[in-house]
């Protein structure tokens, strides 16, 4: 694991990760709902993520491939 900009642990090799500052924590019946403000985002140059949408599986592409 690596540390992000704010010192939070990040999973190595993740297609994308974000760090948030906790703004509100709510208890809704049997669930805890956390509301955060994004403070940093890291995107992989070579994502290897499997996505599902529009009734099919897709491959995530890097920011440079999408252009």
Secondary structure, DSSP 8 states (H G I E B T S, - for coil): -EE-TTS-EE-TT-SEEEEEEEEEEEEETTEEEEEEEEEEEEE-SS---EEEETTEEEE---TTT--
